[in-house]
């Protein structure tokens, strides 16, 4: 028969906090990496949008002066 002793279950419960903290650290790193990637992409898109807006403003100013 396969019986588990109470000591085996106690050992399992002693490792649960360590496993929990490791999972929490991995999720934190994943979140930070995703935020950095999102921020870099948003900065690039904002820069492109600002360049297009600058071009539109120049065109509108040329039209007003002519």
mmCIF file of the N, C-alpha and C atoms, coordinates in Angstrom:
data_MODEL
# 
_entry.id   MODEL 
# 
loop_
_atom_site.group_PDB 
_atom_site.id 
_atom_site.type_symbol 
_atom_site.label_atom_id 
_atom_site.label_alt_id 
_atom_site.label_comp_id 
_atom_site.label_asym_id 
_atom_site.label_entity_id 
_atom_site.label_seq_id 
_atom_site.pdbx_PDB_ins_code 
_atom_site.Cartn_x 
_atom_site.Cartn_y 
_atom_site.Cartn_z 
_atom_site.occupancy 
_atom_site.B_iso_or_equiv 
_atom_site.pdbx_formal_charge 
_atom_site.auth_seq_id 
_atom_site.auth_comp_id 
_atom_site.auth_asym_id 
_atom_site.auth_atom_id 
_atom_site.pdbx_PDB_model_num 
ATOM 1   N N  . UNK A 1 1  ? 0.821  -1.179 0.000   1.00 0.00 ? 1  UNK A N  1 
ATOM 2   C CA . UNK A 1 1  ? 0.000  0.000  0.000   1.00 0.00 ? 1  UNK A CA 1 
ATOM 3   C C  . UNK A 1 1  ? 0.870  1.249  0.000   1.00 0.00 ? 1  UNK A C  1 
ATOM 4   N N  . UNK A 1 2  ? 0.302  2.314  -0.563  1.00 0.00 ? 2  UNK A N  1 
ATOM 5   C CA . UNK A 1 2  ? 1.039  3.576  -0.658  1.00 0.00 ? 2  UNK A CA 1 
ATOM 6   C C  . UNK A 1 2  ? 0.455  4.565  0.337   1.00 0.00 ? 2  UNK A C  1 
ATOM 7   N N  . UNK A 1 3  ? 1.134  4.723  1.450   1.00 0.00 ? 3  UNK A N  1 
ATOM 8   C CA . UNK A 1 3  ? 0.680  5.655  2.481   1.00 0.00 ? 3  UNK A CA 1 
ATOM 9   C C  . UNK A 1 3  ? 1.697  6.782  2.593   1.00 0.00 ? 3  UNK A C  1 
ATOM 10  N N  . UNK A 1 4  ? 1.197  7.978  2.750   1.00 0.00 ? 4  UNK A N  1 
ATOM 11  C CA . UNK A 1 4  ? 2.096  9.107  2.976   1.00 0.00 ? 4  UNK A CA 1 
ATOM 12  C C  . UNK A 1 4  ? 2.100  9.414  4.457   1.00 0.00 ? 4  UNK A C  1 
ATOM 13  N N  . UNK A 1 5  ? 3.259  9.661  4.950   1.00 0.00 ? 5  UNK A N  1 
ATOM 14  C CA . UNK A 1 5  ? 3.362  9.986  6.373   1.00 0.00 ? 5  UNK A CA 1 
ATOM 15  C C  . UNK A 1 5  ? 3.084  11.472 6.571   1.00 0.00 ? 5  UNK A C  1 
ATOM 16  N N  . UNK A 1 6  ? 2.684  11.856 7.764   1.00 0.00 ? 6  UNK A N  1 
ATOM 17  C CA . UNK A 1 6  ? 2.440  13.281 8.013   1.00 0.00 ? 6  UNK A CA 1 
ATOM 18  C C  . UNK A 1 6  ? 3.695  14.133 7.792   1.00 0.00 ? 6  UNK A C  1 
ATOM 19  N N  . UNK A 1 7  ? 4.856  13.560 7.945   1.00 0.00 ? 7  UNK A N  1 
ATOM 20  C CA . UNK A 1 7  ? 6.094  14.294 7.718   1.00 0.00 ? 7  UNK A CA 1 
ATOM 21  C C  . UNK A 1 7  ? 6.261  14.695 6.269   1.00 0.00 ? 7  UNK A C  1 
ATOM 22  N N  . UNK A 1 8  ? 5.808  13.834 5.337   1.00 0.00 ? 8  UNK A N  1 
ATOM 23  C CA . UNK A 1 8  ? 5.898  14.162 3.907   1.00 0.00 ? 8  UNK A CA 1 
ATOM 24  C C  . UNK A 1 8  ? 5.036  15.374 3.565   1.00 0.00 ? 8  UNK A C  1 
ATOM 25  N N  . UNK A 1 9  ? 3.864  15.434 4.117   1.00 0.00 ? 9  UNK A N  1 
ATOM 26  C CA . UNK A 1 9  ? 2.971  16.569 3.858   1.00 0.00 ? 9  UNK A CA 1 
ATOM 27  C C  . UNK A 1 9  ? 3.559  17.847 4.472   1.00 0.00 ? 9  UNK A C  1 
ATOM 28  N N  . UNK A 1 10 ? 4.153  17.726 5.649   1.00 0.00 ? 10 UNK A N  1 
ATOM 29  C CA . UNK A 1 10 ? 4.777  18.877 6.303   1.00 0.00 ? 10 UNK A CA 1 
ATOM 30  C C  . UNK A 1 10 ? 5.920  19.421 5.455   1.00 0.00 ? 10 UNK A C  1 
ATOM 31  N N  . UNK A 1 11 ? 6.723  18.531 4.867   1.00 0.00 ? 11 UNK A N  1 
ATOM 32  C CA . UNK A 1 11 ? 7.826  18.958 3.987   1.00 0.00 ? 11 UNK A CA 1 
ATOM 33  C C  . UNK A 1 11 ? 7.265  19.684 2.767   1.00 0.00 ? 11 UNK A C  1 
ATOM 34  N N  . UNK A 1 12 ? 6.171  19.172 2.221   1.00 0.00 ? 12 UNK A N  1 
ATOM 35  C CA . UNK A 1 12 ? 5.539  19.833 1.071   1.00 0.00 ? 12 UNK A CA 1 
ATOM 36  C C  . UNK A 1 12 ? 5.100  21.251 1.437   1.00 0.00 ? 12 UNK A C  1 
ATOM 37  N N  . UNK A 1 13 ? 4.491  21.414 2.618   1.00 0.00 ? 13 UNK A N  1 
ATOM 38  C CA . UNK A 1 13 ? 4.024  22.737 3.030   1.00 0.00 ? 13 UNK A CA 1 
ATOM 39  C C  . UNK A 1 13 ? 5.180  23.692 3.323   1.00 0.00 ? 13 UNK A C  1 
ATOM 40  N N  . UNK A 1 14 ? 6.349  23.169 3.672   1.00 0.00 ? 14 UNK A N  1 
ATOM 41  C CA . UNK A 1 14 ? 7.482  24.059 3.917   1.00 0.00 ? 14 UNK A CA 1 
ATOM 42  C C  . UNK A 1 14 ? 8.014  24.662 2.622   1.00 0.00 ? 14 UNK A C  1 
ATOM 43  N N  . UNK A 1 15 ? 7.825  23.962 1.497   1.00 0.00 ? 15 UNK A N  1 
ATOM 44  C CA . UNK A 1 15 ? 8.307  24.481 0.217   1.00 0.00 ? 15 UNK A CA 1 
ATOM 45  C C  . UNK A 1 15 ? 7.297  25.380 -0.484  1.00 0.00 ? 15 UNK A C  1 
ATOM 46  N N  . UNK A 1 16 ? 6.051  25.371 -0.048  1.00 0.00 ? 16 UNK A N  1 
ATOM 47  C CA . UNK A 1 16 ? 5.031  26.199 -0.696  1.00 0.00 ? 16 UNK A CA 1 
ATOM 48  C C  . UNK A 1 16 ? 5.355  27.689 -0.671  1.00 0.00 ? 16 UNK A C  1 
ATOM 49  N N  . UNK A 1 17 ? 5.788  28.286 0.430   1.00 0.00 ? 17 UNK A N  1 
ATOM 50  C CA . UNK A 1 17 ? 6.126  29.718 0.396   1.00 0.00 ? 17 UNK A CA 1 
ATOM 51  C C  . UNK A 1 17 ? 7.272  30.032 -0.569  1.00 0.00 ? 17 UNK A C  1 
ATOM 52  N N  . UNK A 1 18 ? 8.263  29.142 -0.635  1.00 0.00 ? 18 UNK A N  1 
ATOM 53  C CA . UNK A 1 18 ? 9.387  29.364 -1.559  1.00 0.00 ? 18 UNK A CA 1 
ATOM 54  C C  . UNK A 1 18 ? 8.889  29.329 -2.993  1.00 0.00 ? 18 UNK A C  1 
ATOM 55  N N  . UNK A 1 19 ? 8.058  28.356 -3.309  1.00 0.00 ? 19 UNK A N  1 
ATOM 56  C CA . UNK A 1 19 ? 7.508  28.251 -4.662  1.00 0.00 ? 19 UNK A CA 1 
ATOM 57  C C  . UNK A 1 19 ? 6.642  29.477 -4.965  1.00 0.00 ? 19 UNK A C  1 
ATOM 58  N N  . UNK A 1 20 ? 5.846  29.893 -3.990  1.00 0.00 ? 20 UNK A N  1 
ATOM 59  C CA . UNK A 1 20 ? 4.996  31.076 -4.167  1.00 0.00 ? 20 UNK A CA 1 
ATOM 60  C C  . UNK A 1 20 ? 5.832  32.313 -4.468  1.00 0.00 ? 20 UNK A C  1 
ATOM 61  N N  . UNK A 1 21 ? 6.907  32.518 -3.706  1.00 0.00 ? 21 UNK A N  1 
ATOM 62  C CA . UNK A 1 21 ? 7.758  33.698 -3.921  1.00 0.00 ? 21 UNK A CA 1 
ATOM 63  C C  . UNK A 1 21 ? 8.461  33.627 -5.273  1.00 0.00 ? 21 UNK A C  1 
ATOM 64  N N  . UNK A 1 22 ? 8.893  32.439 -5.687  1.00 0.00 ? 22 UNK A N  1 
ATOM 65  C CA . UNK A 1 22 ? 9.534  32.307 -7.000  1.00 0.00 ? 22 UNK A CA 1 
ATOM 66  C C  . UNK A 1 22 ? 8.554  32.638 -8.122  1.00 0.00 ? 22 UNK A C  1 
ATOM 67  N N  . UNK A 1 23 ? 7.333  32.144 -8.005  1.00 0.00 ? 23 UNK A N  1 
ATOM 68  C CA . UNK A 1 23 ? 6.315  32.457 -9.017  1.00 0.00 ? 23 UNK A CA 1 
ATOM 69  C C  . UNK A 1 23 ? 6.024  33.952 -9.021  1.00 0.00 ? 23 UNK A C  1 
ATOM 70  N N  . UNK A 1 24 ? 5.950  34.544 -7.842  1.00 0.00 ? 24 UNK A N  1 
ATOM 71  C CA . UNK A 1 24 ? 5.690  35.985 -7.741  1.00 0.00 ? 24 UNK A CA 1 
ATOM 72  C C  . UNK A 1 24 ? 6.817  36.800 -8.375  1.00 0.00 ? 24 UNK A C  1 
ATOM 73  N N  . UNK A 1 25 ? 8.051  36.402 -8.167  1.00 0.00 ? 25 UNK A N  1 
ATOM 74  C CA . UNK A 1 25 ? 9.199  37.101 -8.756  1.00 0.00 ? 25 UNK A CA 1 
ATOM 75  C C  . UNK A 1 25 ? 9.184  36.972 -10.272 1.00 0.00 ? 25 UNK A C  1 
ATOM 76  N N  . UNK A 1 26 ? 8.883  35.781 -10.776 1.00 0.00 ? 26 UNK A N  1 
ATOM 77  C CA . UNK A 1 26 ? 8.822  35.575 -12.227 1.00 0.00 ? 26 UNK A CA 1 
ATOM 78  C C  . UNK A 1 26 ? 7.722  36.445 -12.832 1.00 0.00 ? 26 UNK A C  1 
ATOM 79  N N  . UNK A 1 27 ? 6.559  36.493 -12.196 1.00 0.00 ? 27 UNK A N  1 
ATOM 80  C CA . UNK A 1 27 ? 5.469  37.336 -12.708 1.00 0.00 ? 27 UNK A CA 1 
ATOM 81  C C  . UNK A 1 27 ? 5.836  38.817 -12.659 1.00 0.00 ? 27 UNK A C  1 
ATOM 82  N N  . UNK A 1 28 ? 6.555  39.227 -11.628 1.00 0.00 ? 28 UNK A N  1 
ATOM 83  C CA . UNK A 1 28 ? 6.973  40.625 -11.535 1.00 0.00 ? 28 UNK A CA 1 
ATOM 84  C C  . UNK A 1 28 ? 7.933  40.977 -12.670 1.00 0.00 ? 28 UNK A C  1 
ATOM 85  N N  . UNK A 1 29 ? 8.912  40.101 -12.945 1.00 0.00 ? 29 UNK A N  1 
ATOM 86  C CA . UNK A 1 29 ? 9.831  40.351 -14.057 1.00 0.00 ? 29 UNK A CA 1 
ATOM 87  C C  . UNK A 1 29 ? 9.088  40.386 -15.384 1.00 0.00 ? 29 UNK A C  1 
ATOM 88  N N  . UNK A 1 30 ? 8.149  39.478 -15.578 1.00 0.00 ? 30 UNK A N  1 
ATOM 89  C CA . UNK A 1 30 ? 7.357  39.454 -16.805 1.00 0.00 ? 30 UNK A CA 1 
ATOM 90  C C  . UNK A 1 30 ? 6.597  40.769 -16.971 1.00 0.00 ? 30 UNK A C  1 
ATOM 91  N N  . UNK A 1 31 ? 5.980  41.238 -15.894 1.00 0.00 ? 31 UNK A N  1 
ATOM 92  C CA . UNK A 1 31 ? 5.221  42.485 -15.942 1.00 0.00 ? 31 UNK A CA 1 
ATOM 93  C C  . UNK A 1 31 ? 6.124  43.669 -16.279 1.00 0.00 ? 31 UNK A C  1 
ATOM 94  N N  . UNK A 1 32 ? 7.287  43.735 -15.648 1.00 0.00 ? 32 UNK A N  1 
ATOM 95  C CA . UNK A 1 32 ? 8.215  44.845 -15.898 1.00 0.00 ? 32 UNK A CA 1 
ATOM 96  C C  . UNK A 1 32 ? 8.671  44.828 -17.357 1.00 0.00 ? 32 UNK A C  1 
ATOM 97  N N  . UNK A 1 33 ? 8.994  43.656 -17.885 1.00 0.00 ? 33 UNK A N  1 
ATOM 98  C CA . UNK A 1 33 ? 9.439  43.551 -19.283 1.00 0.00 ? 33 UNK A CA 1 
ATOM 99  C C  . UNK A 1 33 ? 8.321  43.994 -20.221 1.00 0.00 ? 33 UNK A C  1 
ATOM 100 N N  . UNK A 1 34 ? 7.092  43.565 -19.954 1.00 0.00 ? 34 UNK A N  1 
ATOM 101 C CA . UNK A 1 34 ? 5.968  43.964 -20.808 1.00 0.00 ? 34 UNK A CA 1 
ATOM 102 C C  . UNK A 1 34 ? 5.732  45.475 -20.751 1.00 0.00 ? 34 UNK A C  1 
ATOM 103 N N  . UNK A 1 35 ? 5.853  46.073 -19.569 1.00 0.00 ? 35 UNK A N  1 
ATOM 104 C CA . UNK A 1 35 ? 5.654  47.520 -19.435 1.00 0.00 ? 35 UNK A CA 1 
ATOM 105 C C  . UNK A 1 35 ? 6.733  48.278 -20.194 1.00 0.00 ? 35 UNK A C  1 
ATOM 106 N N  . UNK A 1 36 ? 7.979  47.821 -20.104 1.00 0.00 ? 36 UNK A N  1 
ATOM 107 C CA . UNK A 1 36 ? 9.074  48.495 -20.818 1.00 0.00 ? 36 UNK A CA 1 
ATOM 108 C C  . UNK A 1 36 ? 8.863  48.393 -22.327 1.00 0.00 ? 36 UNK A C  1 
ATOM 109 N N  . UNK A 1 37 ? 8.474  47.217 -22.812 1.00 0.00 ? 37 UNK A N  1 
ATOM 110 C CA . UNK A 1 37 ? 8.217  47.066 -24.252 1.00 0.00 ? 37 UNK A CA 1 
ATOM 111 C C  . UNK A 1 37 ? 7.067  47.964 -24.694 1.00 0.00 ? 37 UNK A C  1 
ATOM 112 N N  . UNK A 1 38 ? 6.001  48.004 -23.908 1.00 0.00 ? 38 UNK A N  1 
ATOM 113 C CA . UNK A 1 38 ? 4.856  48.855 -24.246 1.00 0.00 ? 38 UNK A CA 1 
ATOM 114 C C  . UNK A 1 38 ? 5.264  50.322 -24.281 1.00 0.00 ? 38 UNK A C  1 
ATOM 115 N N  . UNK A 1 39 ? 6.035  50.750 -23.283 1.00 0.00 ? 39 UNK A N  1 
ATOM 116 C CA . UNK A 1 39 ? 6.460  52.140 -23.210 1.00 0.00 ? 39 UNK A CA 1 
ATOM 117 C C  . UNK A 1 39 ? 7.334  52.513 -24.398 1.00 0.00 ? 39 UNK A C  1 
ATOM 118 N N  . UNK A 1 40 ? 8.247  51.627 -24.770 1.00 0.00 ? 40 UNK A N  1 
ATOM 119 C CA . UNK A 1 40 ? 9.100  51.905 -25.935 1.00 0.00 ? 40 UNK A CA 1 
ATOM 120 C C  . UNK A 1 40 ? 8.280  52.005 -27.210 1.00 0.00 ? 40 UNK A C  1 
ATOM 121 N N  . UNK A 1 41 ? 7.324  51.118 -27.391 1.00 0.00 ? 41 UNK A N  1 
ATOM 122 C CA . UNK A 1 41 ? 6.475  51.160 -28.586 1.00 0.00 ? 41 UNK A CA 1 
ATOM 123 C C  . UNK A 1 41 ? 5.623  52.427 -28.597 1.00 0.00 ? 41 UNK A C  1 
ATOM 124 N N  . UNK A 1 42 ? 5.075  52.781 -27.448 1.00 0.00 ? 42 UNK A N  1 
ATOM 125 C CA . UNK A 1 42 ? 4.246  53.988 -27.373 1.00 0.00 ? 42 UNK A CA 1 
ATOM 126 C C  . UNK A 1 42 ? 5.072  55.235 -27.663 1.00 0.00 ? 42 UNK A C  1 
ATOM 127 N N  . UNK A 1 43 ? 6.288  55.298 -27.161 1.00 0.00 ? 43 UNK A N  1 
ATOM 128 C CA . UNK A 1 43 ? 7.157  56.446 -27.418 1.00 0.00 ? 43 UNK A CA 1 
ATOM 129 C C  . UNK A 1 43 ? 7.439  56.568 -28.911 1.00 0.00 ? 43 UNK A C  1 
ATOM 130 N N  . UNK A 1 44 ? 7.706  55.440 -29.559 1.00 0.00 ? 44 UNK A N  1 
ATOM 131 C CA . UNK A 1 44 ? 7.969  55.458 -30.997 1.00 0.00 ? 44 UNK A CA 1 
ATOM 132 C C  . UNK A 1 44 ? 6.738  55.927 -31.769 1.00 0.00 ? 44 UNK A C  1 
ATOM 133 N N  . UNK A 1 45 ? 5.574  55.423 -31.416 1.00 0.00 ? 45 UNK A N  1 
ATOM 134 C CA . UNK A 1 45 ? 4.346  55.830 -32.106 1.00 0.00 ? 45 UNK A CA 1 
ATOM 135 C C  . UNK A 1 45 ? 4.021  57.299 -31.848 1.00 0.00 ? 45 UNK A C  1 
ATOM 136 N N  . UNK A 1 46 ? 4.247  57.763 -30.630 1.00 0.00 ? 46 UNK A N  1 
ATOM 137 C CA . UNK A 1 46 ? 4.019  59.189 -30.318 1.00 0.00 ? 46 UNK A CA 1 
ATOM 138 C C  . UNK A 1 46 ? 4.965  60.078 -31.118 1.00 0.00 ? 46 UNK A C  1 
ATOM 139 N N  . UNK A 1 47 ? 6.197  59.658 -31.258 1.00 0.00 ? 47 UNK A N  1 
ATOM 140 C CA . UNK A 1 47 ? 7.171  60.439 -32.030 1.00 0.00 ? 47 UNK A CA 1 
ATOM 141 C C  . UNK A 1 47 ? 6.726  60.524 -33.497 1.00 0.00 ? 47 UNK A C  1 
ATOM 142 N N  . UNK A 1 48 ? 6.273  59.398 -34.048 1.00 0.00 ? 48 UNK A N  1 
ATOM 143 C CA . UNK A 1 48 ? 5.780  59.409 -35.427 1.00 0.00 ? 48 UNK A CA 1 
ATOM 144 C C  . UNK A 1 48 ? 4.573  60.326 -35.579 1.00 0.00 ? 48 UNK A C  1 
ATOM 145 N N  . UNK A 1 49 ? 3.658  60.250 -34.619 1.00 0.00 ? 49 UNK A N  1 
ATOM 146 C CA . UNK A 1 49 ? 2.468  61.105 -34.679 1.00 0.00 ? 49 UNK A CA 1 
ATOM 147 C C  . UNK A 1 49 ? 2.845  62.581 -34.593 1.00 0.00 ? 49 UNK A C  1 
ATOM 148 N N  . UNK A 1 50 ? 3.784  62.908 -33.736 1.00 0.00 ? 50 UNK A N  1 
ATOM 149 C CA . UNK A 1 50 ? 4.219  64.301 -33.600 1.00 0.00 ? 50 UNK A CA 1 
ATOM 150 C C  . UNK A 1 50 ? 4.871  64.798 -34.885 1.00 0.00 ? 50 UNK A C  1 
ATOM 151 N N  . UNK A 1 51 ? 5.642  63.946 -35.541 1.00 0.00 ? 51 UNK A N  1 
ATOM 152 C CA . UNK A 1 51 ? 6.246  64.344 -36.821 1.00 0.00 ? 51 UNK A CA 1 
ATOM 153 C C  . UNK A 1 51 ? 5.177  64.608 -37.873 1.00 0.00 ? 51 UNK A C  1 
ATOM 154 N N  . UNK A 1 52 ? 4.167  63.747 -37.922 1.00 0.00 ? 52 UNK A N  1 
ATOM 155 C CA . UNK A 1 52 ? 3.079  63.957 -38.886 1.00 0.00 ? 52 UNK A CA 1 
ATOM 156 C C  . UNK A 1 52 ? 2.307  65.235 -38.568 1.00 0.00 ? 52 UNK A C  1 
ATOM 157 N N  . UNK A 1 53 ? 2.072  65.504 -37.305 1.00 0.00 ? 53 UNK A N  1 
ATOM 158 C CA . UNK A 1 53 ? 1.374  66.734 -36.926 1.00 0.00 ? 53 UNK A CA 1 
ATOM 159 C C  . UNK A 1 53 ? 2.193  67.967 -37.301 1.00 0.00 ? 53 UNK A C  1 
ATOM 160 N N  . UNK A 1 54 ? 3.504  67.890 -37.129 1.00 0.00 ? 54 UNK A N  1 
ATOM 161 C CA . UNK A 1 54 ? 4.367  69.003 -37.511 1.00 0.00 ? 54 UNK A CA 1 
ATOM 162 C C  . UNK A 1 54 ? 4.275  69.253 -39.015 1.00 0.00 ? 54 UNK A C  1 
ATOM 163 N N  . UNK A 1 55 ? 4.260  68.197 -39.801 1.00 0.00 ? 55 UNK A N  1 
ATOM 164 C CA . UNK A 1 55 ? 4.133  68.346 -41.257 1.00 0.00 ? 55 UNK A CA 1 
ATOM 165 C C  . UNK A 1 55 ? 2.789  68.960 -41.628 1.00 0.00 ? 55 UNK A C  1 
ATOM 166 N N  . UNK A 1 56 ? 1.726  68.532 -40.954 1.00 0.00 ? 56 UNK A N  1 
ATOM 167 C CA . UNK A 1 56 ? 0.400  69.078 -41.239 1.00 0.00 ? 56 UNK A CA 1 
ATOM 168 C C  . UNK A 1 56 ? 0.363  70.565 -40.889 1.00 0.00 ? 56 UNK A C  1 
ATOM 169 N N  . UNK A 1 57 ? 0.942  70.936 -39.768 1.00 0.00 ? 57 UNK A N  1 
ATOM 170 C CA . UNK A 1 57 ? 0.971  72.352 -39.369 1.00 0.00 ? 57 UNK A CA 1 
ATOM 171 C C  . UNK A 1 57 ? 1.753  73.178 -40.387 1.00 0.00 ? 57 UNK A C  1 
ATOM 172 N N  . UNK A 1 58 ? 2.871  72.666 -40.877 1.00 0.00 ? 58 UNK A N  1 
ATOM 173 C CA . UNK A 1 58 ? 3.650  73.391 -41.888 1.00 0.00 ? 58 UNK A CA 1 
ATOM 174 C C  . UNK A 1 58 ? 2.839  73.577 -43.159 1.00 0.00 ? 58 UNK A C  1 
ATOM 175 N N  . UNK A 1 59 ? 2.137  72.547 -43.574 1.00 0.00 ? 59 UNK A N  1 
ATOM 176 C CA . UNK A 1 59 ? 1.317  72.636 -44.790 1.00 0.00 ? 59 UNK A CA 1 
ATOM 177 C C  . UNK A 1 59 ? 0.197  73.656 -44.597 1.00 0.00 ? 59 UNK A C  1 
ATOM 178 N N  . UNK A 1 60 ? -0.442 73.637 -43.444 1.00 0.00 ? 60 UNK A N  1 
ATOM 179 C CA . UNK A 1 60 ? -1.519 74.598 -43.183 1.00 0.00 ? 60 UNK A CA 1 
ATOM 180 C C  . UNK A 1 60 ? -0.990 76.026 -43.137 1.00 0.00 ? 60 UNK A C  1 
ATOM 181 N N  . UNK A 1 61 ? 0.188  76.225 -42.576 1.00 0.00 ? 61 UNK A N  1 
ATOM 182 C CA . UNK A 1 61 ? 0.771  77.563 -42.530 1.00 0.00 ? 61 UNK A CA 1 
ATOM 183 C C  . UNK A 1 61 ? 1.162  78.049 -43.923 1.00 0.00 ? 61 UNK A C  1 
ATOM 184 N N  . UNK A 1 62 ? 1.623  77.149 -44.769 1.00 0.00 ? 62 UNK A N  1 
ATOM 185 C CA . UNK A 1 62 ? 1.949  77.526 -46.149 1.00 0.00 ? 62 UNK A CA 1 
ATOM 186 C C  . UNK A 1 62 ? 0.694  77.926 -46.899 1.00 0.00 ? 62 UNK A C  1 
ATOM 187 N N  . UNK A 1 63 ? -0.405 77.198 -46.665 1.00 0.00 ? 63 UNK A N  1 
ATOM 188 C CA . UNK A 1 63 ? -1.658 77.517 -47.335 1.00 0.00 ? 63 UNK A CA 1 
ATOM 189 C C  . UNK A 1 63 ? -2.181 78.885 -46.891 1.00 0.00 ? 63 UNK A C  1 
ATOM 190 N N  . UNK A 1 64 ? -2.019 79.222 -45.644 1.00 0.00 ? 64 UNK A N  1 
ATOM 191 C CA . UNK A 1 64 ? -2.489 80.520 -45.135 1.00 0.00 ? 64 UNK A CA 1 
ATOM 192 C C  . UNK A 1 64 ? -1.672 81.663 -45.710 1.00 0.00 ? 64 UNK A C  1 
ATOM 193 N N  . UNK A 1 65 ? -0.384 81.435 -45.874 1.00 0.00 ? 65 UNK A N  1 
ATOM 194 C CA . UNK A 1 65 ? 0.473  82.510 -46.370 1.00 0.00 ? 65 UNK A CA 1 
ATOM 195 C C  . UNK A 1 65 ? 0.297  82.725 -47.878 1.00 0.00 ? 65 UNK A C  1 
ATOM 196 N N  . UNK A 1 66 ? -0.191 81.739 -48.585 1.00 0.00 ? 66 UNK A N  1 
ATOM 197 C CA . UNK A 1 66 ? -0.388 81.881 -50.046 1.00 0.00 ? 66 UNK A CA 1 
ATOM 198 C C  . UNK A 1 66 ? -1.722 82.385 -50.386 1.00 0.00 ? 66 UNK A C  1 
# 
